[in-house]
Amino acid sequence: MSLHSALIKQFRCPQGFLGILAGRVMATRQSNLQRNLWTVDLLDLQPDDRVLELGPGPGVTLSVILDKLPNGFVVGVDHSATMLRQCEKKNRRDLDAGRLKLLEGNFTELPELPGVFDKILAVNSLQFDAMNPEALKQVVRYLTDDGTLAITFQPRGQDASNEKAREFGEKLAAFLTQAGLARTRLEILPMQPVSAVCVLAQRA
């Protein structure tokens, strides 16, 4: 396996030295930053929101969220210990202040979380193994009655296309309905080489 191929595999669950390199790519690649900031904007965060991010990677988006929540609380869950260490390093002040909690766990069987959340987001993190109604129910149960869930995805690979992005969004919306969320909305962010899609969902 080439070094490039080995690095690409790390984006699923970064580990070790190559995982650290993958985290640096996530933290600096312009398309990643654009996609994540767009998702945060769509959530319309309020100063005292409780927010859960699934798959925070190196913690860049966590920092943006925390800056918008002077009275809020944020939890990040990642299945990569390597990424959680990067999150810790970048957000040490908020961890020490008790405004941020980081937990290691997978997305099909979440660890026990501290309460429910007004906003939940996942950007290019759930598609690997949690894109089915049963796994999504584990996420939905942590959403407040008037909360919003945002799941964003940008296809990668040789067969990626704007059509596939929309198809993914429509399929995800159907899964979220089956998972118990009655209202869904599809948003599309034009990007190169392929658009990103975000499904926002609420209970009613």
N, C-alpha and C positions, 0 to 999 in steps of 0.2 A: 504494500500500500504506500502511495506517495505521501509526502509530508502534507501537501495540500488536501488530499482526501482525508487524511487522519484529522486535520484541523476542522474540516467541514463536519465530521462526525461529532466533534466536541460541542456543537451548538445544541445538540439534544440534551446532554447532561455533562457539562464541562467538568473535567477532572485533571488534576496534576498540572504539569507545566503547559501542555497544550491547552488545557482548560483555562489557564490564566491568560494565554494569548487570545483565546476566543472571547473572554470577558473584555479584554482591551479593545477588540474589534467592535463588540456590542456597544461599548461606551463611547466610541469615537466615530463610528460609521454614521454619516449624515442621514441616510435613509432610516436607520434605527431611531435616531433622535427625533426626526420629523414625525415618524409614525407614533412614537410614544407620547410626544407632546400633544399631538392631535387628539389622541385618545383621552388624555387628561382634560383637555379643553372641552371635549364632548360631555364629560361627566359633570361639568358645572359645579366644581367643589365649593363647599361652604366652609367658613372658618372653623366650625366645631365638628366637622364630619369625622366619623370613624371609617377608615379606609383599609381595605385588604387588597394587596397586590400578589397575584399568583405568578411566580416566575420573574422576580425582580432583576435577575441577572446581576450585573455589577453594581446595581444600586443607584444609577443615574436618575431614573424616574422617581425613585423613592425620595431623593433629595428635592426634586421639583414639587412633589406632592406635599412634603413636609413644609416647604416654604409657603404654601398656600393655606396651611392649617395652623394658625397661631394657637388655637385652642383645641386642636384635634388630636387624633391618635391613629397610628398606622401600624399594620402588621404585614410583614413580607414572608411568604412561604416559598421555598425553593427546594428541589430535590438534589441540588448540587451543593455540597459542603464548600467547594471551591468558590462558588459564586457568593455564598453567604459570608465567607471571610472577606470578600471584596466589598460587600454591602456594609459589613461591620467597620471596615477601615474608612470608607467614605462617609459614613453617617454616625460616627462614634459619639458626637456631642448629643444627638437626639436619642441614641440608645441610653446613654448615661442619664439623660434627663427623664427617661421613662416615656417619651413620646413615640418611640419606635420599638417594636418587638420583632425579632427574626426567628423563624422556626424552620427546621428541616423536615421535609415530608413530601410524599408524592401527591399528585393531583387526582388520583382515582380513589384514594383513601386518606383524606386530609387529617392532619393531627388535630387534637382538640384545640379549638381556638378560643380566645378570650372574648366571648360575647358575639353579638351580631354587628353588621356593618352597614353604613348608609350607602357606601359605594364600594364596588368590587371590580377590579380590572385584571385582565390577562392579555398580554400582547405577544403574539407568536410563541405561546408556551403550552397551550392546552391541546394543540392539534396532534401531538405525537401519540398520546394514549388516553386522553380524557374527553375525546370528542364523541360522546354517546350520552343518551338521556340519563342512564344510571349514574355515571360519573358526574354529570352536571348537577344532578340532584344533591350531591354532596356539597357542591358549591352554593346552590340556591338556598339551602337551609340556613346559611349564615347571612342572608340578606334581610334587612329590615323590611317591614311591610310596605313602606313607601320608598325603599331604596332602589338603586339602579346598578345593573350589572353591565359591563362593557367588555366584549371579547373582540380583539382585533387580530387580523391575519393578513399577511402579505405572502402570496405563493412564491416559492423559490424553485429553482431547477429548470431544466431545459424545456419542460412542458408547461411552465407557468404562463398564465395569460389572464387578461382582465375578465374574460368569461369564466375561467375557473375560480377567480376570486369571488365573483358574484354568486356562482353556484355554491361555493363554500358558505357564503353568508346566508343564503336561502336555506340550505340544509341545517346550518347551526340554529337559525331562527326556529325551525320546526322542532329541533331537539330541545330548545329552551322552553317551548310551549309544552312539550311532553314532560319536561322537568318541573313544570308548575308555574311558569311565568306567562301571564296572559297577554301582555303587550310587548311587541318587539318593533324595532325600527332599524333599518339598514342604512348605513352611511358609507360613502365611498370617497377615498382620498386619491386623486390622480397622482401617480408616481411613475418613475422610470426604474426598471423596465416594465413593471407591472403595478397596477393600482393596489392599494390596501383597502380592506373592507372591515367595518366595525359593526357589530350587532349590539344594540343597546336594548335591554330588556327590563321590565318591571312586573310586579305582581298584578297590578290593575291600572 
